[in-house]
Amino acid sequence: MATTAVTEPHDASVGQAWSGNEINIRVRDFNLWYGTFQALIGTGIDIRQGIITSLIGPSGCGKTTLLRSFNRINERYGNVTTTGEVSILGKNILDADVSVAALRRKVGMVFQRPNPLPISIYENVAFGLKSHTPDSQIKRAHTDELVEHALREVDLWPTVKDNLKRKATGLTLEQQQKLCIARLLPLKPEIILMDEPCSALDAAGIERIEELISELKKRFTIVMVTHNMAQARRASDECIFMLMGEIIEHAPTMDLFFRPRNEKTAMYIEGRYG
């Protein structure tokens, strides 16, 4: 299937993207079952490069399942079957010749609750790089440089530079989440998936992580699940509203919140269900 950018606006109700950026994620007629339960139904969306796209909707609507489909993490849970197409950077990731390890280098994941490894701050950031690189190709000076650069990108370097051997689990939750983002960066991903990345943080921590996410979109395509409607309005460029496993509406964020085209979207935004 062609992967050229969309050049004209499409009907938002069927989940098409707008013009302006290359399409990094293209989904067509995608269905997913956990056993006999169908969690995603006929999904079709285009997600553009270099913006933040939020997935919103009631609990159990399929947001996280869709997010995890973009790097095939759902398969870890077993008894998952799929049909359709999920193209990432022009390649259908459901094809038999796809390396899942290589896919997850290009498509990184940040989880709802920070999950630093119980090792040092330095080793946490270097972990992904070492996992995907033969030992013979790893040079300490280069690794040091990548670790410092990653920690600077997430604004942790000034805080931790003198304590890189400290166990990462001793950091605050906000610092742990930043560290988990930093852990992705040496792998040079192109897409970052975030599953409610601020849900465990206080208001100040949420603000700082949102500022970081806004900076990261200059380099990465970001797809984020959130239950926080105010956060979706503040932090995203486009929103996708899901309900019962289906895409109901995909639009620029302000359009979706203030000029929804689908009555179900309006009902959700107004708090009438969900």
N, C-alpha and C positions, 0 to 999 in steps of 0.2 A: 504493500500500500504506500502511496506517495506520502512524503513527510514535509512538503512545502508549507510555508506559513499560510494561514487563512488571510485572505485579502479583502474580504467583505464581511460585514456583520451578518450573524446568523440568528435564528430564533433562539433566544436565551433559554426557553423552556426545555429544549432538548440537549442542553449542556454544551453548546459550541463556544469557542473562545473568540476573542476580538482580534482585529488586525494590529500589527505593530511589532511583534516579536516572533521569533522562530518557535515552533511547537516542539517542546521537549518530551511531553507525555501525550500520547494519543491512544485512546481507548475506544474500541468498537465492539458493540454487541457482546459485552463481557458478562458472563454469568459465573457465579461461584456458589458451591454447595458445601456445607459442613454435614457430611452424611447425607441425609434426606432433606435437610433444611436448606432452602435457597436464601442465601444472605445478600447476594447482589443479583439484580435482574436487568438484563439488557442494557448495561451501562455503556454510555458513549459520551466522552468528553475530550477536549483538547486543553492542555495546560501549557501556558506560554513560558518561555525562558525569561529569567531575570525579574520575576515578580513573586509576590507572596500570594498564594491561593489558599483560602481557608475552606475546610469542609465543616459544615454545620448541620445540625439536625438533632432530633430527640435521641436519647440513649437507645441503642439497639437498632439504629436505622442503617448501619453499614459503613459509617465513616471510617472507623479504624480498620475494618476489613478491606476497604478500598485502598486506604493508605498502605497497608501491609502488602497489598497485591503488587505495588510498584517495585518492591525488591524481593518478592516471593517469600516473605517471612511466614505467611499463613501456612505454608507447607510444613513448617516445623510441628504443627499441631496435629498432623495426620488426618486421614479421612476427608481430605479436601479434593474436590474435583472442579475443573473449570472448563469453560468453552469461550470462544471469542478471541480477541486480540488485545494485547497490552504492549504498545510500542514505546520504548524508551530510547531517546536519541536515535530514532530511525530503525530500531531493531525490535522485532516481536520477542519479548523476553520469555514467552511460553514455548518458543521453538525448542526442539530437542537438542540443538547444538549450543545452547546458551550455557555458559559457565556461571553458576549462581555466585561463586566467590568473586568473579570479575564484575558481575552485576552489582554486588554490594560494595565494591570499591567505588563505583560510579554513583550509586544511590545510597547515601548514608542515612542512618536512622537515629533519631533522638527520642527517647521514651518518656512516658508520662512522669515517672519518678526517676531522678538521677540514679544511674547504676554504675558508679565508678568501681573498678576492680580493687580488691583489698591489697593493693601494692602501692608503690610510691607515685607521687604526682608525675614525675618524669616518665616512669615506666608505663603509666596509664596512657600518656600521649603517644609514646613510642610503640605501644602494643599493636595497634592495627598495622603500622608500617612493618614491624618485625614479622607479623603473622602472614603478610602477603609478599615478603621479600626474602629470597634465599640468603642465608647467613653470610655467604661469601661476598654478597653485594652491599652489606651493611657496614658503613664506616661511621665510627663514633662521632667524628667531628661533624659529619653531615647530619646525623641524627640529632645531635645537640642543636644544630642550626634550625632544623625543622621543628623541634620541640619548642624552642624559644619563639619562633615565628608564629606557631599555632597559639601559644599562650598569649602572645601579644595581640593576636587578632581577636581573641575573646576578652581582652582587657583583664587578664589574670596575672600577667608577667610581673608587674610591680609588686603584687601581693605575695607571690610564691617564689620569686626568683632565688631567694636565699634559703628556701626550704624545699627544694625539689625532691629530696629523699623522704620527706614527710609522707605518711600514709594518706592517700587521697580521701579515704572515708572520714577523716577528721575535719574536712572542709565543711563550710556551711552548705545548706542545700542549694543556694544560688550559685556558690562557687563550684559545687559538684556538677550542676547542670552546665555551667560554662565549660568545665573540664570535659564533660561528655561531648560537647560540641567540638572542643579543641582536638579531641581524640580522632575525629573524622578527618580533620584538615590535611594531615600529612599524606593521606591516601589520594588527595586531589579529586574529590567527588565533583560532580556537576549538578547533582540534585540532592537536596537534604529534606528528608521527611521528618516531621515533628508531631508526635502524638501527645497533645495537651502539655507542651513543654513547661508551662507556668503553673500547672494545677497544684503543685506542692509548695509554692512560694508565697511569701507575704507581698503586700502591695508594692513595697519598694523594690523587692526582687523582681516582681513581674515587670515593673517599668524598665529596669535595667536589662532584663532579658529581651524585652520587646525592642529596646534601642539596639541591642546587639543583632537581633534578627533583621531589623531594618538595614543595618550596615551590611550584613551578609548577603542580602538580596542583590547587592551590586555585583556579586561574583557568582551567586548560585541561584538556581530555581528552587523555591521553597514551597512545600505543600504542608499545611498545618491543620490538624484536627483541633477544634476548640469547642467547649460548651459555653464559653464566656462570650456573650453577644457583644458586649462593649469592646472586648479584645478583638473580635473579628472586625468590627468597624474601624478600630484604631489601626490595627496592624496589618490588614490585608488589602491587596489591590483588587482582587476578585474573590467572590464567594460562590461556593457550590452548596446548595441546600438539598439534603437527602431525606427521604422518608420511606420507611419500610423496604429498604434495599434498592430504591430507585432514585435516579437523579431527577429532581423536580424542577430546579432552575439553576442556571449558571450565568452570572452577570457581574459587571463591575460592582464593587462592594456598595458604593453609595446608591447605585440603581437598585440593587437587590433589597437594601434596607428601606429606602424611601420611595421607590417606584417599582415594587415587585409586580411581575407580570402574571404570576400564578396565585390563585386564591389561597392555596395551601401554604405557600411561602408567606403571604400576608398574615395568615392565621398564626403561624409559628413566630414570626417576628413580633406580633402583637401579644404573644404569650397566651393565646387562646387554647393551645395544647402543647404537649411536649415538655 
